């Protein structure tokens, strides 16, 4: 059920870069969380130049939001965030001050995939 939403200024990531990042995110999440690759979903969104801001100034801000089931430890999430940061930064070339990441959690009982209510997470 992991759902990644990556938002960048238009033109920052071309089709090949998106495919490469999607492949890296899928492999990372599958291995890190111990879930099948077909559970990992990734959506790219773009905004027009001049519509991104950091510190009140126009910038090519890059954002990644991850929706996952609740139940993972804080250490697990911190480790995942660090890995995701590195992948997003390498793909976009954005400086630290123009990158933002966030994890949103939903109870397994409130998520469905492949027509099934998701099972609870088992902490590794």
Biopython code that builds the backbone (N, CA, C, O; Angstrom):
import numpy as np
from Bio.PDB.StructureBuilder import StructureBuilder

atoms = [
    (1, "UNK", "N", (0.786, -1.209, 0.000)),
    (1, "UNK", "CA", (0.000, 0.000, 0.000)),
    (1, "UNK", "C", (0.819, 1.259, 0.000)),
    (1, "UNK", "O", (0.248, 2.343, -0.120)),
    (2, "UNK", "N", (2.123, 1.182, 0.127)),
    (2, "UNK", "CA", (2.839, 2.453, 0.120)),
    (2, "UNK", "C", (2.506, 3.238, -1.142)),
    (2, "UNK", "O", (2.567, 2.723, -2.258)),
    (3, "UNK", "N", (2.152, 4.502, -0.926)),
    (3, "UNK", "CA", (1.854, 5.399, -2.033)),
    (3, "UNK", "C", (2.775, 6.602, -1.924)),
    (3, "UNK", "O", (2.682, 7.395, -0.987)),
    (4, "UNK", "N", (3.656, 6.721, -2.890)),
    (4, "UNK", "CA", (4.578, 7.847, -2.966)),
    (4, "UNK", "C", (4.008, 8.888, -3.910)),
    (4, "UNK", "O", (3.568, 8.557, -5.011)),
    (5, "UNK", "N", (4.014, 10.150, -3.487)),
    (5, "UNK", "CA", (3.672, 11.259, -4.359)),
    (5, "UNK", "C", (4.883, 12.173, -4.400)),
    (5, "UNK", "O", (5.307, 12.712, -3.378)),
    (6, "UNK", "N", (5.433, 12.338, -5.593)),
    (6, "UNK", "CA", (6.609, 13.174, -5.775)),
    (6, "UNK", "C", (6.180, 14.395, -6.575)),
    (6, "UNK", "O", (5.639, 14.270, -7.673)),
    (7, "UNK", "N", (6.423, 15.561, -6.022)),
    (7, "UNK", "CA", (6.023, 16.812, -6.658)),
    (7, "UNK", "C", (7.268, 17.633, -6.957)),
    (7, "UNK", "O", (8.075, 17.915, -6.072)),
    (8, "UNK", "N", (7.406, 18.011, -8.226)),
    (8, "UNK", "CA", (8.550, 18.820, -8.647)),
    (8, "UNK", "C", (8.093, 19.874, -9.639)),
    (8, "UNK", "O", (7.006, 19.787, -10.211)),
    (9, "UNK", "N", (8.931, 20.852, -9.824)),
    (9, "UNK", "CA", (8.693, 21.844, -10.872)),
    (9, "UNK", "C", (8.797, 21.139, -12.223)),
    (9, "UNK", "O", (9.646, 20.266, -12.404)),
    (10, "UNK", "N", (7.948, 21.508, -13.156)),
    (10, "UNK", "CA", (7.974, 20.920, -14.481)),
    (10, "UNK", "C", (9.359, 20.999, -15.111)),
    (10, "UNK", "O", (10.018, 22.037, -15.053)),
    (11, "UNK", "N", (9.791, 19.906, -15.709)),
    (11, "UNK", "CA", (11.076, 19.873, -16.387)),
    (11, "UNK", "C", (12.245, 19.437, -15.528)),
    (11, "UNK", "O", (13.327, 19.165, -16.047)),
    (12, "UNK", "N", (12.043, 19.367, -14.211)),
    (12, "UNK", "CA", (13.136, 18.924, -13.337)),
    (12, "UNK", "C", (13.441, 17.451, -13.575)),
    (12, "UNK", "O", (14.604, 17.051, -13.629)),
    (13, "UNK", "N", (12.396, 16.652, -13.716)),
    (13, "UNK", "CA", (12.559, 15.222, -13.968)),
    (13, "UNK", "C", (11.939, 14.872, -15.321)),
    (13, "UNK", "O", (10.733, 15.025, -15.513)),
    (14, "UNK", "N", (12.755, 14.411, -16.243)),
    (14, "UNK", "CA", (12.237, 13.929, -17.517)),
    (14, "UNK", "C", (11.681, 12.522, -17.355)),
    (14, "UNK", "O", (11.734, 11.952, -16.265)),
    (15, "UNK", "N", (11.152, 11.963, -18.429)),
    (15, "UNK", "CA", (10.548, 10.633, -18.381)),
    (15, "UNK", "C", (11.538, 9.570, -17.902)),
    (15, "UNK", "O", (11.184, 8.721, -17.083)),
    (16, "UNK", "N", (12.753, 9.610, -18.397)),
    (16, "UNK", "CA", (13.756, 8.610, -18.006)),
    (16, "UNK", "C", (14.121, 8.755, -16.527)),
    (16, "UNK", "O", (14.283, 7.757, -15.825)),
    (17, "UNK", "N", (14.251, 9.997, -16.057)),
    (17, "UNK", "CA", (14.586, 10.229, -14.645)),
    (17, "UNK", "C", (13.445, 9.766, -13.738)),
    (17, "UNK", "O", (13.695, 9.213, -12.667)),
    (18, "UNK", "N", (12.209, 9.985, -14.152)),
    (18, "UNK", "CA", (11.056, 9.511, -13.373)),
    (18, "UNK", "C", (11.053, 7.988, -13.298)),
    (18, "UNK", "O", (10.852, 7.413, -12.228)),
    (19, "UNK", "N", (11.274, 7.344, -14.430)),
    (19, "UNK", "CA", (11.301, 5.881, -14.449)),
    (19, "UNK", "C", (12.420, 5.341, -13.568)),
    (19, "UNK", "O", (12.236, 4.359, -12.849)),
    (20, "UNK", "N", (13.576, 5.988, -13.629)),
    (20, "UNK", "CA", (14.708, 5.558, -12.802)),
    (20, "UNK", "C", (14.398, 5.739, -11.317)),
    (20, "UNK", "O", (14.637, 4.832, -10.520)),
    (21, "UNK", "N", (13.868, 6.903, -10.941)),
    (21, "UNK", "CA", (13.533, 7.157, -9.546)),
    (21, "UNK", "C", (12.448, 6.199, -9.080)),
    (21, "UNK", "O", (12.528, 5.676, -7.969)),
    (22, "UNK", "N", (11.443, 5.959, -9.899)),
    (22, "UNK", "CA", (10.376, 5.024, -9.534)),
    (22, "UNK", "C", (10.945, 3.626, -9.284)),
    (22, "UNK", "O", (10.545, 2.951, -8.336)),
    (23, "UNK", "N", (11.865, 3.201, -10.123)),
    (23, "UNK", "CA", (12.492, 1.891, -9.930)),
    (23, "UNK", "C", (13.291, 1.824, -8.642)),
    (23, "UNK", "O", (13.225, 0.835, -7.913)),
    (24, "UNK", "N", (14.050, 2.881, -8.363)),
    (24, "UNK", "CA", (14.842, 2.916, -7.132)),
    (24, "UNK", "C", (13.955, 2.937, -5.888)),
    (24, "UNK", "O", (14.228, 2.237, -4.914)),
    (25, "UNK", "N", (12.890, 3.746, -5.927)),
    (25, "UNK", "CA", (11.976, 3.816, -4.784)),
    (25, "UNK", "C", (11.285, 2.472, -4.554)),
    (25, "UNK", "O", (11.137, 2.028, -3.415)),
    (26, "UNK", "N", (10.870, 1.838, -5.630)),
    (26, "UNK", "CA", (10.198, 0.539, -5.520)),
    (26, "UNK", "C", (11.117, -0.497, -4.888)),
    (26, "UNK", "O", (10.719, -1.213, -3.969)),
    (27, "UNK", "N", (12.342, -0.571, -5.383)),
    (27, "UNK", "CA", (13.302, -1.534, -4.832)),
    (27, "UNK", "C", (13.602, -1.223, -3.367)),
    (27, "UNK", "O", (13.590, -2.120, -2.524)),
    (28, "UNK", "N", (13.872, 0.045, -3.067)),
    (28, "UNK", "CA", (14.170, 0.441, -1.689)),
    (28, "UNK", "C", (13.024, 0.056, -0.769)),
    (28, "UNK", "O", (13.240, -0.595, 0.254)),
    (29, "UNK", "N", (11.810, 0.451, -1.121)),
    (29, "UNK", "CA", (10.685, 0.209, -0.227)),
    (29, "UNK", "C", (10.402, -1.284, -0.078)),
    (29, "UNK", "O", (10.134, -1.760, 1.025)),
    (30, "UNK", "N", (10.461, -2.004, -1.161)),
    (30, "UNK", "CA", (10.217, -3.443, -1.109)),
    (30, "UNK", "C", (11.210, -4.141, -0.178)),
    (30, "UNK", "O", (10.825, -4.967, 0.649)),
    (31, "UNK", "N", (12.475, -3.802, -0.322)),
    (31, "UNK", "CA", (13.509, -4.426, 0.510)),
    (31, "UNK", "C", (13.444, -3.931, 1.948)),
    (31, "UNK", "O", (13.567, -4.729, 2.877)),
    (32, "UNK", "N", (13.255, -2.641, 2.147)),
    (32, "UNK", "CA", (13.269, -2.047, 3.495)),
    (32, "UNK", "C", (12.057, -2.486, 4.309)),
    (32, "UNK", "O", (12.173, -2.778, 5.499)),
    (33, "UNK", "N", (10.893, -2.532, 3.663)),
    (33, "UNK", "CA", (9.655, -2.863, 4.380)),
    (33, "UNK", "C", (9.316, -4.345, 4.300)),
    (33, "UNK", "O", (8.475, -4.834, 5.054)),
    (34, "UNK", "N", (9.965, -5.057, 3.393)),
    (34, "UNK", "CA", (9.664, -6.475, 3.240)),
    (34, "UNK", "C", (8.296, -6.710, 2.611)),
    (34, "UNK", "O", (7.586, -7.647, 2.976)),
    (35, "UNK", "N", (7.932, -5.843, 1.655)),
    (35, "UNK", "CA", (6.646, -6.006, 0.969)),
    (35, "UNK", "C", (6.904, -6.286, -0.510)),
    (35, "UNK", "O", (7.959, -5.932, -1.036)),
    (36, "UNK", "N", (5.947, -6.918, -1.177)),
    (36, "UNK", "CA", (6.114, -7.173, -2.610)),
    (36, "UNK", "C", (6.195, -5.870, -3.400)),
    (36, "UNK", "O", (5.574, -4.872, -3.034)),
    (37, "UNK", "N", (6.959, -5.888, -4.477)),
    (37, "UNK", "CA", (7.104, -4.686, -5.300)),
    (37, "UNK", "C", (5.766, -4.208, -5.852)),
    (37, "UNK", "O", (5.582, -3.008, -6.051)),
    (38, "UNK", "N", (4.834, -5.115, -6.103)),
    (38, "UNK", "CA", (3.562, -4.688, -6.675)),
    (38, "UNK", "C", (2.687, -3.953, -5.666)),
    (38, "UNK", "O", (1.612, -3.476, -6.030)),
    (39, "UNK", "N", (3.111, -3.848, -4.415)),
    (39, "UNK", "CA", (2.397, -3.048, -3.415)),
    (39, "UNK", "C", (2.837, -1.583, -3.470)),
    (39, "UNK", "O", (2.151, -0.719, -2.924)),
    (40, "UNK", "N", (3.956, -1.293, -4.112)),
    (40, "UNK", "CA", (4.529, 0.058, -4.112)),
    (40, "UNK", "C", (3.970, 0.859, -5.290)),
    (40, "UNK", "O", (4.099, 0.456, -6.446)),
    (41, "UNK", "N", (3.347, 2.000, -4.979)),
    (41, "UNK", "CA", (2.752, 2.869, -5.994)),
    (41, "UNK", "C", (3.427, 4.240, -5.947)),
    (41, "UNK", "O", (3.739, 4.759, -4.875)),
    (42, "UNK", "N", (3.645, 4.809, -7.123)),
    (42, "UNK", "CA", (4.351, 6.088, -7.212)),
    (42, "UNK", "C", (3.621, 6.978, -8.216)),
    (42, "UNK", "O", (3.320, 6.560, -9.334)),
    (43, "UNK", "N", (3.345, 8.210, -7.797)),
    (43, "UNK", "CA", (2.692, 9.178, -8.670)),
    (43, "UNK", "C", (3.547, 10.442, -8.705)),
    (43, "UNK", "O", (3.943, 10.964, -7.663)),
    (44, "UNK", "N", (3.824, 10.924, -9.906)),
    (44, "UNK", "CA", (4.569, 12.162, -10.067)),
    (44, "UNK", "C", (3.601, 13.291, -10.401)),
    (44, "UNK", "O", (2.698, 13.130, -11.222)),
    (45, "UNK", "N", (3.802, 14.419, -9.762)),
    (45, "UNK", "CA", (3.038, 15.624, -10.056)),
    (45, "UNK", "C", (4.026, 16.741, -10.348)),
    (45, "UNK", "O", (5.109, 16.799, -9.766)),
    (46, "UNK", "N", (3.638, 17.626, -11.257)),
    (46, "UNK", "CA", (4.503, 18.759, -11.600)),
    (46, "UNK", "C", (3.728, 20.056, -11.465)),
    (46, "UNK", "O", (2.510, 20.095, -11.635)),
    (47, "UNK", "N", (4.454, 21.108, -11.157)),
    (47, "UNK", "CA", (3.862, 22.444, -11.101)),
    (47, "UNK", "C", (4.672, 23.356, -12.025)),
    (47, "UNK", "O", (5.850, 23.108, -12.283)),
    (48, "UNK", "N", (4.037, 24.390, -12.507)),
    (48, "UNK", "CA", (4.695, 25.320, -13.436)),
    (48, "UNK", "C", (5.762, 26.140, -12.723)),
    (48, "UNK", "O", (5.643, 26.437, -11.534)),
    (49, "UNK", "N", (6.799, 26.499, -13.460)),
    (49, "UNK", "CA", (7.844, 27.388, -12.923)),
    (49, "UNK", "C", (7.186, 28.647, -12.375)),
    (49, "UNK", "O", (6.258, 29.189, -12.975)),
    (50, "UNK", "N", (7.675, 29.102, -11.234)),
    (50, "UNK", "CA", (7.110, 30.285, -10.588)),
    (50, "UNK", "C", (6.023, 29.951, -9.582)),
    (50, "UNK", "O", (5.507, 30.843, -8.908)),
    (51, "UNK", "N", (5.669, 28.673, -9.472)),
    (51, "UNK", "CA", (4.637, 28.258, -8.514)),
    (51, "UNK", "C", (5.193, 27.490, -7.319)),
    (51, "UNK", "O", (4.421, 26.978, -6.508)),
    (52, "UNK", "N", (6.505, 27.402, -7.195)),
    (52, "UNK", "CA", (7.147, 26.772, -6.048)),
    (52, "UNK", "C", (7.932, 27.807, -5.268)),
    (52, "UNK", "O", (8.590, 28.668, -5.851)),
    (53, "UNK", "N", (7.861, 27.721, -3.952)),
    (53, "UNK", "CA", (8.545, 28.691, -3.089)),
    (53, "UNK", "C", (9.214, 27.986, -1.915)),
    (53, "UNK", "O", (8.710, 26.988, -1.399)),
    (54, "UNK", "N", (10.335, 28.515, -1.512)),
    (54, "UNK", "CA", (11.008, 28.130, -0.281)),
    (54, "UNK", "C", (11.428, 29.425, 0.394)),
    (54, "UNK", "O", (12.016, 30.296, -0.247)),
    (55, "UNK", "N", (11.135, 29.560, 1.673)),
    (55, "UNK", "CA", (11.462, 30.765, 2.442)),
    (55, "UNK", "C", (10.887, 32.021, 1.798)),
    (55, "UNK", "O", (11.481, 33.096, 1.878)),
    (56, "UNK", "N", (9.720, 31.878, 1.156)),
    (56, "UNK", "CA", (9.054, 33.021, 0.554)),
    (56, "UNK", "C", (9.628, 33.472, -0.781)),
    (56, "UNK", "O", (9.217, 34.498, -1.323)),
    (57, "UNK", "N", (10.584, 32.703, -1.317)),
    (57, "UNK", "CA", (11.205, 33.055, -2.589)),
    (57, "UNK", "C", (10.962, 31.950, -3.615)),
    (57, "UNK", "O", (10.925, 30.775, -3.250)),
    (58, "UNK", "N", (10.795, 32.300, -4.886)),
    (58, "UNK", "CA", (10.601, 31.267, -5.904)),
    (58, "UNK", "C", (11.752, 30.257, -5.892)),
    (58, "UNK", "O", (12.924, 30.630, -5.822)),
    (59, "UNK", "N", (11.394, 28.976, -5.962)),
    (59, "UNK", "CA", (12.410, 27.927, -6.027)),
    (59, "UNK", "C", (11.789, 26.675, -6.633)),
    (59, "UNK", "O", (10.570, 26.516, -6.676)),
    (60, "UNK", "N", (12.650, 25.814, -7.090)),
    (60, "UNK", "CA", (12.210, 24.537, -7.656)),
    (60, "UNK", "C", (12.106, 23.500, -6.534)),
    (60, "UNK", "O", (12.775, 22.467, -6.565)),
    (61, "UNK", "N", (11.272, 23.786, -5.562)),
    (61, "UNK", "CA", (11.093, 22.909, -4.410)),
    (61, "UNK", "C", (10.674, 21.510, -4.861)),
    (61, "UNK", "O", (9.814, 21.356, -5.728)),
    (62, "UNK", "N", (11.290, 20.501, -4.263)),
    (62, "UNK", "CA", (10.949, 19.101, -4.530)),
    (62, "UNK", "C", (10.350, 18.506, -3.264)),
    (62, "UNK", "O", (10.916, 18.640, -2.179)),
    (63, "UNK", "N", (9.207, 17.849, -3.405)),
    (63, "UNK", "CA", (8.519, 17.282, -2.243)),
    (63, "UNK", "C", (8.205, 15.820, -2.483)),
    (63, "UNK", "O", (7.877, 15.416, -3.599)),
    (64, "UNK", "N", (8.309, 15.033, -1.428)),
    (64, "UNK", "CA", (7.943, 13.634, -1.478)),
    (64, "UNK", "C", (7.072, 13.347, -0.266)),
    (64, "UNK", "O", (7.468, 13.603, 0.872)),
    (65, "UNK", "N", (5.893, 12.817, -0.517)),
    (65, "UNK", "CA", (4.999, 12.404, 0.548)),
    (65, "UNK", "C", (4.781, 10.909, 0.415)),
    (65, "UNK", "O", (4.538, 10.407, -0.683)),
    (66, "UNK", "N", (4.867, 10.200, 1.525)),
    (66, "UNK", "CA", (4.680, 8.755, 1.535)),
    (66, "UNK", "C", (3.513, 8.415, 2.447)),
    (66, "UNK", "O", (3.491, 8.812, 3.613)),
    (67, "UNK", "N", (2.548, 7.683, 1.917)),
    (67, "UNK", "CA", (1.420, 7.192, 2.702)),
    (67, "UNK", "C", (1.665, 5.719, 2.981)),
    (67, "UNK", "O", (1.809, 4.914, 2.061)),
    (68, "UNK", "N", (1.713, 5.369, 4.286)),
    (68, "UNK", "CA", (1.939, 3.985, 4.687)),
    (68, "UNK", "C", (0.968, 3.606, 5.807)),
    (68, "UNK", "O", (0.315, 4.466, 6.399)),
    (69, "UNK", "N", (0.888, 2.317, 6.078)),
    (69, "UNK", "CA", (0.087, 1.838, 7.202)),
    (69, "UNK", "C", (0.794, 2.160, 8.514)),
    (69, "UNK", "O", (2.023, 2.134, 8.585)),
    (70, "UNK", "N", (0.022, 2.461, 9.541)),
    (70, "UNK", "CA", (0.605, 2.694, 10.860)),
    (70, "UNK", "C", (1.211, 1.397, 11.390)),
    (70, "UNK", "O", (0.851, 0.300, 10.964)),
    (71, "UNK", "N", (2.133, 1.554, 12.323)),
    (71, "UNK", "CA", (2.690, 0.383, 12.989)),
    (71, "UNK", "C", (4.195, 0.260, 12.904)),
    (71, "UNK", "O", (4.775, -0.614, 13.548)),
    (72, "UNK", "N", (4.834, 1.100, 12.136)),
    (72, "UNK", "CA", (6.298, 1.043, 12.036)),
    (72, "UNK", "C", (6.917, 1.893, 13.136)),
    (72, "UNK", "O", (6.336, 2.893, 13.558)),
    (73, "UNK", "N", (8.085, 1.497, 13.595)),
    (73, "UNK", "CA", (8.763, 2.211, 14.670)),
    (73, "UNK", "C", (9.308, 3.553, 14.182)),
    (73, "UNK", "O", (9.483, 3.768, 12.982)),
    (74, "UNK", "N", (9.573, 4.450, 15.131)),
    (74, "UNK", "CA", (10.177, 5.744, 14.791)),
    (74, "UNK", "C", (11.543, 5.548, 14.149)),
    (74, "UNK", "O", (11.880, 6.249, 13.195)),
    (75, "UNK", "N", (12.334, 4.609, 14.656)),
    (75, "UNK", "CA", (13.650, 4.341, 14.065)),
    (75, "UNK", "C", (13.517, 3.879, 12.616)),
    (75, "UNK", "O", (14.289, 4.294, 11.752)),
    (76, "UNK", "N", (12.547, 3.030, 12.357)),
    (76, "UNK", "CA", (12.290, 2.559, 10.993)),
    (76, "UNK", "C", (11.991, 3.750, 10.083)),
    (76, "UNK", "O", (12.563, 3.867, 8.999)),
    (77, "UNK", "N", (11.097, 4.630, 10.525)),
    (77, "UNK", "CA", (10.687, 5.773, 9.702)),
    (77, "UNK", "C", (11.830, 6.763, 9.512)),
    (77, "UNK", "O", (11.984, 7.316, 8.422)),
    (78, "UNK", "N", (12.629, 6.999, 10.538)),
    (78, "UNK", "CA", (13.786, 7.896, 10.394)),
    (78, "UNK", "C", (14.778, 7.335, 9.373)),
    (78, "UNK", "O", (15.285, 8.068, 8.523)),
    (79, "UNK", "N", (15.049, 6.045, 9.462)),
    (79, "UNK", "CA", (15.960, 5.408, 8.512)),
    (79, "UNK", "C", (15.436, 5.484, 7.089)),
    (79, "UNK", "O", (16.195, 5.727, 6.151)),
    (80, "UNK", "N", (14.140, 5.277, 6.933)),
    (80, "UNK", "CA", (13.535, 5.355, 5.608)),
    (80, "UNK", "C", (13.613, 6.776, 5.060)),
    (80, "UNK", "O", (13.951, 6.971, 3.892)),
    (81, "UNK", "N", (13.306, 7.761, 5.886)),
    (81, "UNK", "CA", (13.374, 9.157, 5.445)),
    (81, "UNK", "C", (14.772, 9.521, 4.948)),
    (81, "UNK", "O", (14.905, 10.197, 3.927)),
    (82, "UNK", "N", (15.799, 9.090, 5.645)),
    (82, "UNK", "CA", (17.170, 9.402, 5.233)),
    (82, "UNK", "C", (17.496, 8.805, 3.869)),
    (82, "UNK", "O", (18.148, 9.441, 3.041)),
    (83, "UNK", "N", (17.039, 7.586, 3.646)),
    (83, "UNK", "CA", (17.285, 6.942, 2.348)),
    (83, "UNK", "C", (16.497, 7.633, 1.238)),
    (83, "UNK", "O", (17.005, 7.836, 0.135)),
    (84, "UNK", "N", (15.257, 7.990, 1.544)),
    (84, "UNK", "CA", (14.420, 8.670, 0.553)),
    (84, "UNK", "C", (14.994, 10.033, 0.191)),
    (84, "UNK", "O", (14.984, 10.430, -0.975)),
    (85, "UNK", "N", (15.497, 10.751, 1.201)),
    (85, "UNK", "CA", (16.103, 12.064, 0.964)),
    (85, "UNK", "C", (17.239, 11.934, -0.045)),
    (85, "UNK", "O", (17.326, 12.703, -1.003)),
    (86, "UNK", "N", (18.101, 10.959, 0.182)),
    (86, "UNK", "CA", (19.254, 10.772, -0.697)),
    (86, "UNK", "C", (18.806, 10.469, -2.128)),
    (86, "UNK", "O", (19.381, 11.004, -3.076)),
    (87, "UNK", "N", (17.799, 9.630, -2.296)),
    (87, "UNK", "CA", (17.323, 9.306, -3.638)),
    (87, "UNK", "C", (16.710, 10.522, -4.326)),
    (87, "UNK", "O", (16.987, 10.780, -5.497)),
    (88, "UNK", "N", (15.868, 11.277, -3.592)),
    (88, "UNK", "CA", (15.222, 12.437, -4.183)),
    (88, "UNK", "C", (16.242, 13.508, -4.551)),
    (88, "UNK", "O", (16.153, 14.121, -5.615)),
    (89, "UNK", "N", (17.203, 13.728, -3.674)),
    (89, "UNK", "CA", (18.219, 14.737, -3.944)),
    (89, "UNK", "C", (19.082, 14.343, -5.140)),
    (89, "UNK", "O", (19.389, 15.181, -5.988)),
    (90, "UNK", "N", (19.469, 13.084, -5.209)),
    (90, "UNK", "CA", (20.281, 12.632, -6.347)),
    (90, "UNK", "C", (19.515, 12.761, -7.663)),
    (90, "UNK", "O", (20.100, 13.083, -8.697)),
    (91, "UNK", "N", (18.217, 12.511, -7.622)),
    (91, "UNK", "CA", (17.408, 12.575, -8.847)),
    (91, "UNK", "C", (17.109, 13.994, -9.299)),
    (91, "UNK", "O", (17.092, 14.274, -10.498)),
    (92, "UNK", "N", (16.873, 14.895, -8.348)),
    (92, "UNK", "CA", (16.465, 16.264, -8.699)),
    (92, "UNK", "C", (17.616, 17.257, -8.713)),
    (92, "UNK", "O", (17.536, 18.288, -9.380)),
    (93, "UNK", "N", (18.685, 16.959, -7.986)),
    (93, "UNK", "CA", (19.787, 17.907, -7.854)),
    (93, "UNK", "C", (19.444, 19.082, -6.957)),
    (93, "UNK", "O", (20.194, 20.056, -6.898)),
    (94, "UNK", "N", (18.314, 19.002, -6.254)),
    (94, "UNK", "CA", (17.870, 20.108, -5.395)),
    (94, "UNK", "C", (18.754, 20.218, -4.155)),
    (94, "UNK", "O", (19.169, 19.204, -3.594)),
    (95, "UNK", "N", (19.040, 21.448, -3.729)),
    (95, "UNK", "CA", (19.794, 21.627, -2.477)),
    (95, "UNK", "C", (18.900, 21.275, -1.281)),
    (95, "UNK", "O", (17.675, 21.230, -1.396)),
    (96, "UNK", "N", (19.534, 21.030, -0.143)),
    (96, "UNK", "CA", (18.794, 20.645, 1.068)),
    (96, "UNK", "C", (17.631, 21.574, 1.381)),
    (96, "UNK", "O", (16.558, 21.119, 1.776)),
    (97, "UNK", "N", (17.844, 22.881, 1.203)),
    (97, "UNK", "CA", (16.806, 23.836, 1.594)),
    (97, "UNK", "C", (15.595, 23.828, 0.661)),
    (97, "UNK", "O", (14.598, 24.491, 0.946)),
    (98, "UNK", "N", (15.665, 23.088, -0.449)),
    (98, "UNK", "CA", (14.538, 23.036, -1.381)),
    (98, "UNK", "C", (13.888, 21.659, -1.453)),
    (98, "UNK", "O", (13.147, 21.369, -2.393)),
    (99, "UNK", "N", (14.163, 20.809, -0.464)),
    (99, "UNK", "CA", (13.580, 19.468, -0.421)),
    (99, "UNK", "C", (12.758, 19.334, 0.853)),
    (99, "UNK", "O", (13.176, 19.779, 1.922)),
    (100, "UNK", "N", (11.596, 18.723, 0.731)),
    (100, "UNK", "CA", (10.768, 18.421, 1.892)),
    (100, "UNK", "C", (10.178, 17.022, 1.717)),
    (100, "UNK", "O", (9.685, 16.665, 0.647)),
    (101, "UNK", "N", (10.243, 16.241, 2.795)),
    (101, "UNK", "CA", (9.701, 14.881, 2.799)),
    (101, "UNK", "C", (8.738, 14.739, 3.970)),
    (101, "UNK", "O", (8.894, 15.400, 4.997)),
    (102, "UNK", "N", (7.754, 13.882, 3.810)),
    (102, "UNK", "CA", (6.843, 13.617, 4.908)),
    (102, "UNK", "C", (6.242, 12.236, 4.788)),
    (102, "UNK", "O", (5.994, 11.742, 3.688)),
    (103, "UNK", "N", (6.010, 11.619, 5.936)),
    (103, "UNK", "CA", (5.333, 10.327, 5.994)),
    (103, "UNK", "C", (3.974, 10.551, 6.634)),
    (103, "UNK", "O", (3.868, 11.137, 7.711)),
    (104, "UNK", "N", (2.952, 10.083, 5.969)),
    (104, "UNK", "CA", (1.600, 10.091, 6.522)),
    (104, "UNK", "C", (1.214, 8.643, 6.773)),
    (104, "UNK", "O", (1.528, 7.758, 5.977)),
    (105, "UNK", "N", (0.528, 8.411, 7.890)),
    (105, "UNK", "CA", (0.160, 7.044, 8.239)),
    (105, "UNK", "C", (-1.356, 6.886, 8.320)),
    (105, "UNK", "O", (-2.081, 7.798, 8.717)),
    (106, "UNK", "N", (-1.799, 5.717, 7.937)),
    (106, "UNK", "CA", (-3.216, 5.373, 7.992)),
    (106, "UNK", "C", (-3.339, 3.985, 8.616)),
    (106, "UNK", "O", (-2.543, 3.099, 8.304)),
    (107, "UNK", "N", (-4.324, 3.784, 9.491)),
    (107, "UNK", "CA", (-4.515, 2.440, 10.049)),
    (107, "UNK", "C", (-4.791, 1.430, 8.928)),
    (107, "UNK", "O", (-5.473, 1.756, 7.957)),
    (108, "UNK", "N", (-4.274, 0.227, 9.058)),
    (108, "UNK", "CA", (-4.468, -0.804, 8.041)),
    (108, "UNK", "C", (-5.952, -1.037, 7.767)),
    (108, "UNK", "O", (-6.339, -1.331, 6.636)),
    (109, "UNK", "N", (-6.776, -0.908, 8.796)),
    (109, "UNK", "CA", (-8.216, -1.129, 8.630)),
    (109, "UNK", "C", (-8.873, -0.075, 7.750)),
    (109, "UNK", "O", (-10.030, -0.223, 7.357)),
    (110, "UNK", "N", (-8.134, 0.995, 7.439)),
    (110, "UNK", "CA", (-8.680, 2.070, 6.614)),
    (110, "UNK", "C", (-7.988, 2.151, 5.251)),
    (110, "UNK", "O", (-8.000, 3.197, 4.601)),
    (111, "UNK", "N", (-7.390, 1.043, 4.828)),
    (111, "UNK", "CA", (-6.696, 1.013, 3.537)),
    (111, "UNK", "C", (-7.027, -0.286, 2.808)),
    (111, "UNK", "O", (-7.134, -1.353, 3.414)),
    (112, "UNK", "N", (-7.186, -0.165, 1.496)),
    (112, "UNK", "CA", (-7.454, -1.336, 0.661)),
    (112, "UNK", "C", (-6.490, -1.372, -0.505)),
    (112, "UNK", "O", (-6.047, -0.341, -1.012)),
    (113, "UNK", "N", (-6.181, -2.579, -0.911)),
    (113, "UNK", "CA", (-5.384, -2.786, -2.103)),
    (113, "UNK", "C", (-5.762, -4.139, -2.680)),
    (113, "UNK", "O", (-5.996, -5.099, -1.946)),
    (114, "UNK", "N", (-5.818, -4.202, -3.993)),
    (114, "UNK", "CA", (-6.183, -5.435, -4.695)),
    (114, "UNK", "C", (-7.510, -6.006, -4.182)),
    (114, "UNK", "O", (-7.703, -7.220, -4.134)),
    (115, "UNK", "N", (-8.413, -5.106, -3.802)),
    (115, "UNK", "CA", (-9.738, -5.518, -3.354)),
    (115, "UNK", "C", (-9.800, -6.055, -1.934)),
    (115, "UNK", "O", (-10.826, -6.599, -1.523)),
    (116, "UNK", "N", (-8.716, -5.911, -1.179)),
    (116, "UNK", "CA", (-8.643, -6.457, 0.177)),
    (116, "UNK", "C", (-8.285, -5.363, 1.181)),
    (116, "UNK", "O", (-7.484, -4.476, 0.885)),
    (117, "UNK", "N", (-8.886, -5.434, 2.375)),
    (117, "UNK", "CA", (-8.463, -4.560, 3.472)),
    (117, "UNK", "C", (-7.036, -4.973, 3.815)),
    (117, "UNK", "O", (-6.723, -6.162, 3.876)),
    (118, "UNK", "N", (-6.181, -3.988, 4.036)),
    (118, "UNK", "CA", (-4.766, -4.275, 4.296)),
    (118, "UNK", "C", (-4.580, -4.921, 5.672)),
    (118, "UNK", "O", (-5.300, -4.604, 6.618)),
    (119, "UNK", "N", (-3.610, -5.825, 5.770)),
    (119, "UNK", "CA", (-3.304, -6.423, 7.080)),
    (119, "UNK", "C", (-2.509, -5.453, 7.931)),
    (119, "UNK", "O", (-1.893, -4.519, 7.417)),
    (120, "UNK", "N", (-2.525, -5.681, 9.239)),
    (120, "UNK", "CA", (-1.714, -4.868, 10.147)),
    (120, "UNK", "C", (-0.238, -5.083, 9.819)),
    (120, "UNK", "O", (0.154, -6.126, 9.297)),
    (121, "UNK", "N", (0.560, -4.082, 10.135)),
    (121, "UNK", "CA", (2.006, -4.156, 9.922)),
    (121, "UNK", "C", (2.619, -4.987, 11.029)),
    (121, "UNK", "O", (2.256, -4.858, 12.198)),
    (122, "UNK", "N", (3.561, -5.848, 10.644)),
    (122, "UNK", "CA", (4.342, -6.562, 11.656)),
    (122, "UNK", "C", (5.702, -5.904, 11.697)),
    (122, "UNK", "O", (6.423, -5.899, 10.699)),
    (123, "UNK", "N", (6.062, -5.345, 12.853)),
    (123, "UNK", "CA", (7.341, -4.661, 12.982)),
    (123, "UNK", "C", (8.492, -5.637, 12.890)),
    (123, "UNK", "O", (8.497, -6.675, 13.552)),
    (124, "UNK", "N", (9.479, -5.292, 12.056)),
    (124, "UNK", "CA", (10.676, -6.157, 11.957)),
    (124, "UNK", "C", (11.537, -6.021, 13.199)),
    (124, "UNK", "O", (12.580, -6.666, 13.301)),
]
sb = StructureBuilder()
sb.init_structure("model")
sb.init_model(0)
sb.init_chain("A")
sb.init_seg("    ")
for serial, (resi, resn, name, xyz) in enumerate(atoms, 1):
    if name == "N":
        sb.init_residue(resn, " ", resi, " ")
    sb.init_atom(name, np.array(xyz, "f"), 0.0, 1.0, " ", f" {name:<3s}", serial, name[0])
structure = sb.get_structure()
